[in-house]
Amino acid sequence: MNKKSLLNKQFDKKFGAFVKRKRLEKGWLQDDLASAIDSDFQNISRLERGNVTPTLYWCHRLAEAFDMDISDFMKGFEFKKKK
């Protein structure tokens, strides 16, 4: 795996963990979050496991579900690449 692919995978995993943490803070199941963003629990599961790369559209929808401004949501997620 090249460095870019590895970096993307690290990002996806860390972002997924962040979404899961925010979801659990609200006391929600994956299905609850899926309903809040008009999706399904399989998409939330893939996102939380780091199997998909979130788009800006997804980030916006997630921020709204968590009652956050998109900029605050992204500030809450800080990605630092492993050296």
DRENDRENZA-43951 format. One record per residue (C-alpha): x, y, z; chain. Coordinates in pm, 1 decimal, always signed. Example, Ala and Ser with C-alpha at 12.3 -4.5 7.8 and 13.67 -1.06 7.14 Angstrom:
BEGIN
- east | north | up | chain
- +1230.0 | -450.0 | +780.0 | A .
- +1367.0 | -106.0 | +714.0 | A .
end
This chain:
BEGIN
- east | north | up | chain
- +0.0 | +0.0 | +0.0 | A .
- +141.8 | +339.9 | -94.5 | A .
- +172.1 | +628.6 | +151.6 | A .
- -132.3 | +812.4 | +15.4 | A .
- -354.3 | +504.9 | +45.2 | A .
- -230.0 | +441.1 | +397.4 | A .
- -292.8 | +804.9 | +493.7 | A .
- -645.8 | +790.3 | +347.5 | A .
- -719.5 | +470.9 | +540.8 | A .
- -590.7 | +627.3 | +864.7 | A .
- -812.2 | +930.0 | +803.9 | A .
- -1118.7 | +714.9 | +736.0 | A .
- -1064.6 | +507.0 | +1051.6 | A .
- -1010.1 | +811.0 | +1272.9 | A .
- -1308.6 | +994.8 | +1128.0 | A .
- -1525.6 | +687.7 | +1178.1 | A .
- -1418.4 | +664.2 | +1541.5 | A .
- -1502.4 | +1033.3 | +1585.0 | A .
- -1852.8 | +985.2 | +1442.7 | A .
- -1908.6 | +682.6 | +1664.7 | A .
- -1798.9 | +879.9 | +1972.0 | A .
- -2036.3 | +1166.4 | +1887.3 | A .
- -2319.4 | +919.0 | +1826.1 | A .
- -2261.9 | +744.5 | +2157.8 | A .
- -2246.2 | +1080.8 | +2339.3 | A .
- -2603.7 | +1134.6 | +2220.8 | A .
- -2699.7 | +784.7 | +2333.8 | A .
- -2797.2 | +689.9 | +1979.1 | A .
- -2788.0 | +358.9 | +1797.8 | A .
- -2655.8 | +354.0 | +1442.7 | A .
- -3016.0 | +338.2 | +1326.1 | A .
- -3096.8 | +657.7 | +1519.6 | A .
- -2815.6 | +846.7 | +1348.9 | A .
- -2914.1 | +701.4 | +1012.9 | A .
- -3270.1 | +826.7 | +1060.6 | A .
- -3142.6 | +1171.3 | +1157.6 | A .
- -2950.8 | +1204.4 | +830.7 | A .
- -3198.3 | +1016.2 | +609.6 | A .
- -2969.6 | +719.7 | +551.0 | A .
- -2953.4 | +361.4 | +673.4 | A .
- -2760.2 | +190.3 | +950.0 | A .
- -2541.5 | +1.8 | +700.3 | A .
- -2398.7 | +332.9 | +575.0 | A .
- -2334.1 | +446.3 | +932.5 | A .
- -2166.9 | +113.7 | +1009.5 | A .
- -1938.0 | +142.5 | +704.7 | A .
- -1852.9 | +501.3 | +797.7 | A .
- -1774.6 | +416.7 | +1161.8 | A .
- -1555.2 | +122.2 | +1060.0 | A .
- -1355.6 | +346.8 | +827.8 | A .
- -1466.6 | +165.2 | +514.3 | A .
- -1573.8 | +482.5 | +332.2 | A .
- -1429.5 | +829.2 | +293.8 | A .
- -1677.3 | +1095.6 | +404.9 | A .
- -1773.2 | +1365.4 | +158.6 | A .
- -1833.2 | +1725.7 | +257.0 | A .
- -2204.3 | +1658.4 | +207.8 | A .
- -2190.0 | +1374.2 | +462.5 | A .
- -1995.3 | +1593.3 | +706.5 | A .
- -2260.6 | +1862.0 | +676.1 | A .
- -2542.5 | +1613.3 | +738.0 | A .
- -2361.0 | +1463.2 | +1036.5 | A .
- -2292.2 | +1807.0 | +1185.5 | A .
- -2661.1 | +1893.8 | +1160.4 | A .
- -2758.7 | +1563.5 | +1323.9 | A .
- -2525.0 | +1639.9 | +1613.0 | A .
- -2663.6 | +1996.3 | +1639.9 | A .
- -2329.3 | +2144.3 | +1543.4 | A .
- -2210.2 | +2400.4 | +1294.9 | A .
- -2005.3 | +2233.0 | +1021.2 | A .
- -1694.1 | +2428.3 | +1120.8 | A .
- -1731.2 | +2323.4 | +1486.1 | A .
- -1787.4 | +1964.6 | +1378.1 | A .
- -1469.2 | +1964.2 | +1170.9 | A .
- -1272.7 | +2139.2 | +1446.0 | A .
- -1382.0 | +1861.2 | +1679.2 | A .
- -1222.5 | +1611.8 | +1444.9 | A .
- -850.6 | +1668.2 | +1425.9 | A .
- -650.3 | +1440.8 | +1200.7 | A .
- -278.4 | +1414.3 | +1247.8 | A .
- -97.5 | +1170.5 | +1026.2 | A .
- +117.3 | +909.8 | +1193.8 | A .
- +487.1 | +953.4 | +1134.9 | A .
end
